[in-house]
Amino acid sequence: MPSPAPKVLRPVFGPVLMALCLGLGLPALAQEAETDPVEMVDGDAGAFLAARAAAGQSDHTAAADWFARALLSDPTNAGLLEGAILANIGLGEWGPAANMARALQELGASSQAGYLALLVEAIAAEDYALVLETSRDGASDGALLDVLVSAWAEVGLGRMSEATATLDSLSKTQGMATFGMYHKALALASAGDYEGAHAILSDPNQGALQSLRRAVLAHARILSQLERNAEALALLDASFVGEPDPELAQLRLRLAAGEPVPFDSVTSAKEGLAEVFYTVAMALGQDADATHTLIYARAAQALRPNQDDTALLVAGLLEEQGQHDLAIEVYATVPATSPTFHIAEIGRAEANRSAGRTEAAIEILQGLARAKPDLLVAHVALADAYRRDERFAEARDVYTTAIDLLGPPRPENWGLFFSRGICAERLGDFEGTVADMREALRLNPDQPQVLNYLGYSYVDRGENLEEALSMIERAVAKEPGSGYIIDSLAWAYYRLGRYQDAVAPMERASLLEPVDPIVTDHLGDVYWAVGRTREAEFQWHRAMSYGPTEKDATRIRRKLEIGLDAVLAEEGAPPLAPVEAKANP
C-alpha cells in the first residue's frame, strides 16, 4: 500500500547542541516535574487531586489555578508550592513563581524550581551581584547552567577577565568546550572585542561551533563589524545549502550591499543570560521531556521576550504537550516584520489544526500565502493543509504555484512533485500522477516513498506489473522495516498470481502495521487466494474493527457474505488463479 503522505517538515534549531548537554550537571527539574505524592495534611483534597491531574496532563493553566486553590487551605504545604511554581513557569508567569519560591525558602525547603524562579527574577532586575551569589554554589560544583550564569554575571559586573577565565575553565571540561567557547565569543563580542570573538569562531579546532546556526550568524555579524563583509558572505555560502530562509536572505542582502551589519546577537549581560537558558533548552532538545525543556525555554523568553527563536521554541514545546491554545498565544507574539514570521504562522496554523480548528488553520495559511506570494514554504504549507483536508483540487493548484517558484528543480524538490502526484491520483488523473512521480524519481531515483507509491498504484490498477514489482523491490531494499512498503511487495505478488510468494511478506507487513485496515484486508485476500479461507474471514473481521473507509468496509462486508471469488465475479474482475489449497485448521 502507499506510504503515508509526507508531512510538513518543521524547523529544527541547533541540533548539534542536543547531543552535548545530557548528564552534565543540569538541575534535576525533570524529577521535580513529577514530584513525589504530596501529602494533604489540612486542605482541599478536591483541589489537590485536580491540580495533580492537570499537572500530569501538562495543563499549566488549570494546574496553576487548582494549586492556588489548594494553597488557600494549606499555604505551607511545600509540595503544593513546588507544583504551583512549576505550573506558573509553564505559563511563563515568573512573578507568581518567584513569590512562591520565597514562601518555600521561609519553610526551609530545598527546591530547584524555586531556585530557578528566584534566579530569573534577579537576572530580570539586572542585580548581578545577587545572580552571582545565587549561582555560586552550583558553579563550584561544576553544574553547567550555574557556571554559564556565573560567567555572564561577571560580565554584568564589568569583570570580563573573571568571566572569560570561568568560561576557559568550563571549556577544559570534557564535552563542555562548545558551550564555553560559544559563550566566550558572545561575551567578547558584546564588549566590542570582535577580533577575539572571531578568533574563537574561526578556530578549526572548534568544529562543532561552526555547525551551529546561531554561532554562524553571530560570526557573520562579527565579520561585518570588522569590515569583512565578503568573508561574511563566504561564511554563509559555506554553512547553508538550498534556498536561504528570510532571515538569511535579509542578512545576505545587507552584507552584499556593503552595509555594516550591527552585532545584535547578544548586546548585554542580560541578553547573554537569556542565551544561556536558550542554549540549555536547545541542548536538551529531543532527549529530555518537554516539561523539562520548557522550563529553560520559558526562562529565556522571560529574559529576552523579543527573541523570536525563543518564542518558536516555547510554542513548539507547548504543542508537544498538547497545549495548543497556549502555543497559539506564543506564536502570535512573533511580529509580521520578523524574518521568522512565516515559521510562526505555519506553527499557529498547525496548532489550530491540532485543536480541531481546521478551517481556521487553512485561513491562516491562505493569509500567509497572500502576504508572502514569493515564499515557497508558505505555498507548500497551504498545499499540505489542503491535501490533509482532502481538498485535492485546491492542493494540486497550490503545489503547482510552489513548483512554478522553483526555477530548475533540484534533487531536494522531489517531495513537491510526489505530493502533487498524490493529489492527481486522488482526482482520477493517473497520467498526471505518473508524470509527477517520474519527475520525482528523476530528481531522486531511489526515493522509497515514490518508488512504493508509483509501484503500488500500477499494481492496484493491474498495469505495468513487472516494472511495478521492480520499483517496490527497490523500495523494500531501501526501507526493509516499512510495513506499508512490504505490503506493496506482497500485493504485487498477489496481483501477479504469485499467491504463495505473497504470504510471508504480507504476514510480515501485518506484524509491522498490526491495526491498519488495508494491510489486514490484504492479508485476508492473500489467505483466501491460497485456500486458507477461515483465516481470511478472521482477518476481514479484524480489518472491519480498525476503521476502514466506507467504500472498503462495504467491500469487506460483501467478502464476508459471499467470499472473495464471488465478489471478484460481481466486479467483473479476473478470477483468482488456481493454486493448491491448504487445508483449513
Helices and strands as residue ranges (DSSP letters): H 15-18, H 29-33, H 45-56, H 60-73, H 78-91, H 94-106, H 112-124, H 128-140, H 144-156, H 160-171, H 177-190, H 194-201, G 209-211, H 213-225, H 229-239, H 246-256, H 269-284, G 285-287, H 290-303, H 308-320, H 324-331, H 341-354, H 358-371, H 376-388, H 392-404, G 411-413, H 414-426, H 430-443, H 448-461, H 465-478, H 483-495, H 499-512, H 517-529, H 533-545, H 550-562, H 564-571
